[in-house]
Amino acid sequence: MLIESMIIAIFFGKIRGGKFSRLSKLEFKNTWVFILAVIIQATIILFGVNGNEFVLKYIRELNILSYILLFIGIVINIRHRTLLIILLGMILNIFVMFANGWRTPVSIDGLILAGYSELAELTLSGKLAFYIPLDVSSKYGLLGKIVTIPPPYFSPQILSIGDIFIFLGLFLFVQGVMTNESYDRTNMVKFRYKSRI
């Protein structure tokens, strides 16, 4: 859904008269913080599914570290106000994970509807380190992954409310940059001249 949010944001940005080139003039502080956080999350998903012992042993610590890095990155760049929406989405996701032993409750029916039957079986068996089945014992289950985007959508997914806030924040962020004319002036060279005549 991340890529789709970017594409849709760029499309609407162009409709609103925005410029794609303005995105290249965007200045982020400490970009490496975001990159490292994404790498850690990708590691958790890729190696956690395959049962990597190190990832399974330290999955809580890795999750905490990745979210701390994202939080720091957003705070450092908080002058971009739409990042606050992304931050809200992150907080909701962290909260529900924390309440459920650092695992996100996920709808089994939603997984099956989205076409992820194998993932549903792994979740039910307890073999996944980052998902637990959503049931009556789940805490704050409404914040779990309950929103299903099924086929025929080309990339079926199951999202949480926090995920939706994150994608909305990203959409608005890209829109804001593309339609902000001030980015056209960032590379302009200004000369000051005082006449003595």
Secondary structure, DSSP 8 states (H G I E B T S, - for coil): -HHHHHHHHHHHHHHTT--GGGGGG---S-HHHHHHHHHHHHHHHHHHHTT-HHHHHSHHHHHHHHHHHHHHHHHHTTTSTTHHHHHHHHHHHHHHHHHTTS-EEE-HHHHHHTT-HHHHHHHHHT--SSEEE--TT-TTGGGSEEEEE-TTSSS-EEEEHHHHHHHHHHHHHHHHHHT-GGGGSTT----------
